């Protein structure tokens, strides 16, 4: 597999000017977050108070990032959820997971093997959020991690149930399985496709980009 090309300071500064976070800059340049981070940290910051370009473009508060995930409701401060000041039980876990990644609290890679390859179809990485203490409401940073399907299976439990495995291995259409729930794009992945220049204002046209929810 060919090695990713180095990123110049000019490329990184151009991406920073067009985006609101390091994660968004990596997507803008069509490279992995880890690849972007490695090069952005090599260049000196252009503003005082920062060590390098990566630190300069951190945006853990989510300032300026469109709040397309809140369904019209007030967007809770993610730090309040992490510190346990607000119960996450009333919020969509997938949206919290997205914000943890987008705002820089979690790197979009397996915490064990660092796998971060994206599926071309919808730019998704096969990662699952794992709560080390088995408490799905405890978003303390020391308690959460992202695991690829392989390491989730090895260290936590099954990714698919018996019905999933039987139908996948027999190449039959998915029916009444954990992955047979509304094969359509959610807001999170629609926004990502738009950031990549793959989105379309016509809702019907988005059906060509299929994502399992």
N, C-alpha and C positions, 0 to 999 in steps of 0.2 A: 504493500500500500504506500503511495507517495506521501512524503512528509508535507504538512501544511507549510505554506510560504510564510516567511517572516513578515511581521507588520511594521511598517515605518511609523515614525512619530507623526508624520503628516496625515497618514491614514487614520490613526487613532484620534488625533485632534479633530479631524473632519467628522468622525463618528460621534465624538463627544458633543460637537456643536449641533448635531441633529437629534440627539437622544437625551434621556433624563437619568440614565443609570448605566453602570458597567454591563449589566446583563443585556440591556437594550443595545448598547454599542456593539457587543459581540454579535448579536443577531443582525445588526445593520451591516456588519462586515462579513456576514455569512461564515463565521468561524465559531469554534466551541468557546465556551466561557473560559475554560482553563487556558486555551491558546491565547486568547485576548489578554487574560490576566497576566500571563507570563511576560508578554511583550510590554504591556502598559506599565508594569512595575519597573521596567528597565529604563524608562524615560523620565527625566526630571520634570517635576510639576511646573506649570506656567503661572501658578498663583502662589502667593506666600502662605505659609502655614501647612503646606502639604509636602510630603516626601517625594511622591511620584504621581504620574497621571492617573494610575488606578485609584489611589487614595483620594485624589482630587475629584474624581467623578463618582465617588460613593454616594448613595442616596438611600440610606436605610429608613429615612422618614417617609419616603415615597412622594416627596414634594414634586409637584408638576406631572406626576404619572396619572393618566386618566383613570378615574374610579369606575370602570365598567363592570366591576364585580359586585357592586353593593345593591343591585336591584332597587335603586331609588332610596334606600335606607342610609342612615348615617354610617359612614365607614368607621369602625372602631380602630383605635390606635393599636397597631400590632404589638407594640411593646407592652401594652397593658395585658394583652392575652398571654404573651410570653411570661410575664412576671406574675400571672395569676390574679390580676386585679379585676379582670373581666372574664366571665365564663364563656368558653368557646362553643358551648353546647347549642347556642341559638344561631350559629353561623355555619355556612357550608364548609366542610373540611377541605374540599378541593380548592376552594378560594383562599383559605388560610395557607394551604400548601403553596399555592402560586405566589402569594405575597411574601412568604418566607424566602422563596427563591428570588423573586423580583427585587426585594428590598435588601438583599445581601446577607440574610441571616443563615441561609443554607446554600451551599454550592450545588448546582444541578449536576451531581455526579454520585455514584455509589460511594458511600463513606469507607468501604472496605477495598474495593478493587479500582475505584476511580473511573468506572465505565461511564461514558457520557455521550455515546454516539446517538445521533438523532435519526428518526425515520423520515425519509424524504417526503413521504405522503403528507404528513401533517406536522413535522418538526418536533414530534414528541420524543422524549427519552423514557425508556422503560424503567421507571423508578417508583418505589413505594415508600411512603412515609412510615417509619417504624418508631413506636413509643417504647423505649427500653423498659419502663416499669409497667407496661401493659395498660396504662391509664391514658385513654384517648383524649382526655381533657388537660393533660399536663404537657404544655408546650414549652416548658423550660428548655433552654438551648442545650443543656447537658443531658436532656432526656429524649431528644428527637434526632433522627438521622434519616438519610435517604439510602435505600438499598436497591440494587438491581434485582431483577427477578431471581437470578441464580442464588445470590447470597441471602435473599429473603427466604427462599426455599430451604437453603442449607441451615440457616441459623434461627429462623422464626417459625415457619410453617408452610403449608401448601399455598401456592398462588392460585391454582385452579382446583375446582372440586372434581369428583369422579365423573360427573356428567359432562363437564367441560372437556376433560381429557379424552373421554370416549368419543365424543363427537369431533374433536379436533383431529384425533388420530385416525378416525374412520373417514375423514374428509366429508362429513355430512354438514348441512346447514345448521348454524347455531340455533337452538330452540330451548327456551326455559333454562338457560345457563347464566352464570354470573356475568358473561360478556354479551348477553343478548338484550341489553337494555338500551333502547333508543340509539341506534347507530346514526348519530348526527353530531355536528360540530357544536361544542359549547362556546360561551362567550370568550373564555380564556384562549382557546385555540383559534377562534376566528380573529381575535385581536393579534395573535402572533403571526398568523398568515398575512394580515394586513401590513404588519411591520416589515414583513419580508417582501412585500409587493405582490403577494399572491391572492389577496382578498379581492372581493368584488361587491359593489353596492347592491347587486341583484341577489336577493336571498336564494332564489332557485339555483343560481350558479354555484353556491357553496356546497351543494350536495355532492359535488365531485370530490370534495375533500372529506373523507370519512374518518371519524375518530370514535373509538369505543369509549363510552362513558361509564 
